[in-house]
Amino acid sequence: MPSVEVVIKMAKAYNVSLDYLLIDDAPRRPLEVQVGRLAERVMGLESLSEEDERAVLHILDSLEAKTKLKELAAGVG
C-alpha cells in the first residue's frame, strides 16, 4: 500500500481525483478543475437572499432557453 503522500503525488501527476485512485469503480474525474469567470462569479453569490437567488436562477433559465431556441432555429433553416 502506498503512503498518502505517494497517492497524492500520483493524483497530481495523472490529474485524477483521489477517490479514483483509491475506490474501485469510482468515476474518473480531474483532480483540479479549471473554473471559468462565470462560475467564479456565481460561487461568490452565496450570500444572496432567497428572493435574489430565485431572480438569478430565473435569469439563467431564461438565457438557457434563449440559447436553445437559437440553436433550434439555426438547425431548422
Distance bins in CASP14 RR format, pairs under 12 A and 6 or more apart:
PFRMAT RR
TARGET T0000
AUTHOR 0000-0000-0000
RMODE 2
METHOD distances of the structure
MODEL  1
1 7 0 0 0 0 1 0 0 0 0 0 0
1 21 0 0 0 0 0 1 0 0 0 0 0
1 22 0 0 0 0 0 1 0 0 0 0 0
2 8 0 0 0 0 1 0 0 0 0 0 0
2 9 0 0 0 0 1 0 0 0 0 0 0
2 10 1 0 0 1 0 0 0 0 0 0 0
2 11 0 0 0 0 0 1 0 0 0 0 0
2 18 0 0 0 0 0 1 0 0 0 0 0
2 21 0 0 0 0 1 0 0 0 0 0 0
2 22 0 0 0 0 1 0 0 0 0 0 0
3 9 0 0 0 0 1 0 0 0 0 0 0
3 10 0 0 0 0 0 1 0 0 0 0 0
4 10 0 0 0 0 0 1 0 0 0 0 0
4 11 0 0 0 0 0 1 0 0 0 0 0
4 18 0 0 0 0 1 0 0 0 0 0 0
4 21 0 0 0 0 0 1 0 0 0 0 0
4 22 0 0 0 0 1 0 0 0 0 0 0
5 11 0 0 0 0 0 1 0 0 0 0 0
5 12 0 0 0 0 0 1 0 0 0 0 0
5 18 0 0 0 0 0 1 0 0 0 0 0
6 12 0 0 0 0 0 1 0 0 0 0 0
6 13 0 0 0 0 0 1 0 0 0 0 0
6 18 0 0 0 0 0 1 0 0 0 0 0
6 21 0 0 0 0 1 0 0 0 0 0 0
6 22 0 0 0 0 0 1 0 0 0 0 0
7 13 0 0 0 0 0 1 0 0 0 0 0
7 14 0 0 0 0 0 1 0 0 0 0 0
7 16 0 0 0 0 0 1 0 0 0 0 0
7 17 0 0 0 0 0 1 0 0 0 0 0
7 18 1 0 0 1 0 0 0 0 0 0 0
7 19 0 0 0 0 0 1 0 0 0 0 0
7 20 0 0 0 0 0 1 0 0 0 0 0
7 21 1 0 1 0 0 0 0 0 0 0 0
7 22 1 0 0 1 0 0 0 0 0 0 0
7 23 0 0 0 0 0 1 0 0 0 0 0
7 31 0 0 0 0 0 1 0 0 0 0 0
8 14 0 0 0 0 0 1 0 0 0 0 0
8 16 0 0 0 0 0 1 0 0 0 0 0
8 17 0 0 0 0 0 1 0 0 0 0 0
8 18 1 0 0 1 0 0 0 0 0 0 0
8 21 0 0 0 0 1 0 0 0 0 0 0
8 22 0 0 0 0 0 1 0 0 0 0 0
8 31 0 0 0 0 1 0 0 0 0 0 0
9 15 0 0 0 0 0 1 0 0 0 0 0
9 16 0 0 0 0 0 1 0 0 0 0 0
9 18 0 0 0 0 0 1 0 0 0 0 0
9 21 0 0 0 0 0 1 0 0 0 0 0
9 31 0 0 0 0 0 1 0 0 0 0 0
10 16 1 0 0 1 0 0 0 0 0 0 0
10 17 0 0 0 0 0 1 0 0 0 0 0
10 18 0 0 0 0 1 0 0 0 0 0 0
10 20 0 0 0 0 0 1 0 0 0 0 0
10 21 1 0 1 0 0 0 0 0 0 0 0
10 22 0 0 0 0 0 1 0 0 0 0 0
10 31 0 0 0 0 1 0 0 0 0 0 0
11 17 1 0 0 1 0 0 0 0 0 0 0
11 18 1 0 1 0 0 0 0 0 0 0 0
11 19 0 0 0 0 1 0 0 0 0 0 0
11 20 1 0 0 1 0 0 0 0 0 0 0
11 21 1 0 1 0 0 0 0 0 0 0 0
11 22 0 0 0 0 1 0 0 0 0 0 0
11 26 0 0 0 0 0 1 0 0 0 0 0
11 28 0 0 0 0 0 1 0 0 0 0 0
11 29 0 0 0 0 0 1 0 0 0 0 0
11 30 0 0 0 0 1 0 0 0 0 0 0
11 31 1 0 1 0 0 0 0 0 0 0 0
11 32 0 0 0 0 1 0 0 0 0 0 0
12 18 0 0 0 0 0 1 0 0 0 0 0
12 21 0 0 0 0 0 1 0 0 0 0 0
12 30 0 0 0 0 0 1 0 0 0 0 0
12 31 1 0 0 1 0 0 0 0 0 0 0
12 32 0 0 0 0 1 0 0 0 0 0 0
13 21 0 0 0 0 0 1 0 0 0 0 0
13 31 0 0 0 0 1 0 0 0 0 0 0
14 20 0 0 0 0 1 0 0 0 0 0 0
14 21 0 0 0 0 1 0 0 0 0 0 0
14 28 0 0 0 0 1 0 0 0 0 0 0
14 29 0 0 0 0 0 1 0 0 0 0 0
14 30 0 0 0 0 1 0 0 0 0 0 0
14 31 0 0 0 0 1 0 0 0 0 0 0
14 32 0 0 0 0 0 1 0 0 0 0 0
15 21 0 0 0 0 0 1 0 0 0 0 0
15 28 0 0 0 0 1 0 0 0 0 0 0
15 29 0 0 0 0 1 0 0 0 0 0 0
15 30 1 0 1 0 0 0 0 0 0 0 0
15 31 1 0 1 0 0 0 0 0 0 0 0
15 32 1 0 0 1 0 0 0 0 0 0 0
15 33 0 0 0 0 1 0 0 0 0 0 0
15 34 0 0 0 0 0 1 0 0 0 0 0
16 22 0 0 0 0 0 1 0 0 0 0 0
16 23 0 0 0 0 0 1 0 0 0 0 0
16 26 0 0 0 0 1 0 0 0 0 0 0
16 27 0 0 0 0 0 1 0 0 0 0 0
16 28 1 0 1 0 0 0 0 0 0 0 0
16 29 1 0 0 1 0 0 0 0 0 0 0
16 30 1 0 0 1 0 0 0 0 0 0 0
16 31 1 0 1 0 0 0 0 0 0 0 0
16 32 0 0 0 0 0 1 0 0 0 0 0
16 33 0 0 0 0 0 1 0 0 0 0 0
17 23 0 0 0 0 1 0 0 0 0 0 0
17 26 1 0 0 1 0 0 0 0 0 0 0
17 27 0 0 0 0 1 0 0 0 0 0 0
17 28 1 0 0 1 0 0 0 0 0 0 0
17 29 1 0 1 0 0 0 0 0 0 0 0
17 30 1 0 0 1 0 0 0 0 0 0 0
17 31 1 0 1 0 0 0 0 0 0 0 0
17 32 0 0 0 0 1 0 0 0 0 0 0
17 33 0 0 0 0 1 0 0 0 0 0 0
18 26 0 0 0 0 1 0 0 0 0 0 0
18 28 0 0 0 0 0 1 0 0 0 0 0
18 29 0 0 0 0 1 0 0 0 0 0 0
18 30 0 0 0 0 0 1 0 0 0 0 0
18 31 1 0 0 1 0 0 0 0 0 0 0
18 32 0 0 0 0 0 1 0 0 0 0 0
19 25 0 0 0 0 0 1 0 0 0 0 0
19 26 1 0 1 0 0 0 0 0 0 0 0
19 27 0 0 0 0 1 0 0 0 0 0 0
19 28 0 0 0 0 1 0 0 0 0 0 0
19 29 1 0 0 1 0 0 0 0 0 0 0
19 31 0 0 0 0 0 1 0 0 0 0 0
20 26 1 0 1 0 0 0 0 0 0 0 0
20 27 1 0 0 1 0 0 0 0 0 0 0
20 28 1 0 1 0 0 0 0 0 0 0 0
20 29 1 0 0 1 0 0 0 0 0 0 0
20 30 0 0 0 0 1 0 0 0 0 0 0
20 31 0 0 0 0 1 0 0 0 0 0 0
21 28 0 0 0 0 1 0 0 0 0 0 0
21 29 0 0 0 0 0 1 0 0 0 0 0
21 31 0 0 0 0 1 0 0 0 0 0 0
23 29 0 0 0 0 0 1 0 0 0 0 0
33 39 0 0 0 0 1 0 0 0 0 0 0
33 40 0 0 0 0 0 1 0 0 0 0 0
34 40 0 0 0 0 0 1 0 0 0 0 0
35 41 0 0 0 0 0 1 0 0 0 0 0
35 42 0 0 0 0 1 0 0 0 0 0 0
35 43 1 0 0 1 0 0 0 0 0 0 0
35 44 0 0 0 0 0 1 0 0 0 0 0
36 42 0 0 0 0 1 0 0 0 0 0 0
36 43 0 0 0 0 0 1 0 0 0 0 0
37 43 0 0 0 0 0 1 0 0 0 0 0
37 44 0 0 0 0 0 1 0 0 0 0 0
38 44 0 0 0 0 0 1 0 0 0 0 0
38 45 0 0 0 0 0 1 0 0 0 0 0
38 56 0 0 0 0 0 1 0 0 0 0 0
38 60 0 0 0 0 1 0 0 0 0 0 0
38 63 0 0 0 0 0 1 0 0 0 0 0
39 45 0 0 0 0 0 1 0 0 0 0 0
41 48 0 0 0 0 0 1 0 0 0 0 0
41 56 0 0 0 0 0 1 0 0 0 0 0
41 60 0 0 0 0 0 1 0 0 0 0 0
42 48 0 0 0 0 0 1 0 0 0 0 0
42 53 0 0 0 0 0 1 0 0 0 0 0
42 56 0 0 0 0 1 0 0 0 0 0 0
42 57 0 0 0 0 0 1 0 0 0 0 0
42 59 0 0 0 0 0 1 0 0 0 0 0
42 60 0 0 0 0 1 0 0 0 0 0 0
44 53 0 0 0 0 0 1 0 0 0 0 0
44 56 0 0 0 0 0 1 0 0 0 0 0
45 52 0 0 0 0 1 0 0 0 0 0 0
45 53 1 0 0 1 0 0 0 0 0 0 0
45 55 0 0 0 0 0 1 0 0 0 0 0
45 56 1 0 0 1 0 0 0 0 0 0 0
45 57 0 0 0 0 0 1 0 0 0 0 0
45 59 0 0 0 0 0 1 0 0 0 0 0
45 60 0 0 0 0 0 1 0 0 0 0 0
46 52 0 0 0 0 0 1 0 0 0 0 0
46 53 0 0 0 0 1 0 0 0 0 0 0
46 56 0 0 0 0 0 1 0 0 0 0 0
47 53 0 0 0 0 1 0 0 0 0 0 0
48 54 0 0 0 0 1 0 0 0 0 0 0
48 55 0 0 0 0 1 0 0 0 0 0 0
48 56 1 0 0 1 0 0 0 0 0 0 0
48 57 0 0 0 0 0 1 0 0 0 0 0
49 55 0 0 0 0 1 0 0 0 0 0 0
49 56 0 0 0 0 0 1 0 0 0 0 0
50 56 0 0 0 0 0 1 0 0 0 0 0
50 57 0 0 0 0 0 1 0 0 0 0 0
51 57 0 0 0 0 0 1 0 0 0 0 0
51 58 0 0 0 0 0 1 0 0 0 0 0
52 58 0 0 0 0 0 1 0 0 0 0 0
52 59 0 0 0 0 0 1 0 0 0 0 0
53 59 0 0 0 0 0 1 0 0 0 0 0
53 60 0 0 0 0 0 1 0 0 0 0 0
54 60 0 0 0 0 0 1 0 0 0 0 0
54 61 0 0 0 0 0 1 0 0 0 0 0
55 61 0 0 0 0 0 1 0 0 0 0 0
55 62 0 0 0 0 0 1 0 0 0 0 0
56 62 0 0 0 0 0 1 0 0 0 0 0
56 63 0 0 0 0 0 1 0 0 0 0 0
57 63 0 0 0 0 0 1 0 0 0 0 0
57 64 0 0 0 0 0 1 0 0 0 0 0
58 64 0 0 0 0 0 1 0 0 0 0 0
58 65 0 0 0 0 0 1 0 0 0 0 0
59 65 0 0 0 0 0 1 0 0 0 0 0
59 66 0 0 0 0 0 1 0 0 0 0 0
60 66 0 0 0 0 0 1 0 0 0 0 0
60 67 0 0 0 0 0 1 0 0 0 0 0
61 67 0 0 0 0 0 1 0 0 0 0 0
61 68 0 0 0 0 0 1 0 0 0 0 0
62 68 0 0 0 0 0 1 0 0 0 0 0
62 69 0 0 0 0 0 1 0 0 0 0 0
63 69 0 0 0 0 0 1 0 0 0 0 0
63 70 0 0 0 0 0 1 0 0 0 0 0
64 70 0 0 0 0 0 1 0 0 0 0 0
64 71 0 0 0 0 0 1 0 0 0 0 0
65 71 0 0 0 0 0 1 0 0 0 0 0
65 72 0 0 0 0 0 1 0 0 0 0 0
66 72 0 0 0 0 0 1 0 0 0 0 0
66 73 0 0 0 0 0 1 0 0 0 0 0
67 73 0 0 0 0 0 1 0 0 0 0 0
67 74 0 0 0 0 0 1 0 0 0 0 0
68 74 0 0 0 0 0 1 0 0 0 0 0
68 75 0 0 0 0 0 1 0 0 0 0 0
69 75 0 0 0 0 0 1 0 0 0 0 0
69 76 0 0 0 0 0 1 0 0 0 0 0
70 76 0 0 0 0 0 1 0 0 0 0 0
70 77 0 0 0 0 0 1 0 0 0 0 0
71 77 0 0 0 0 0 1 0 0 0 0 0
END
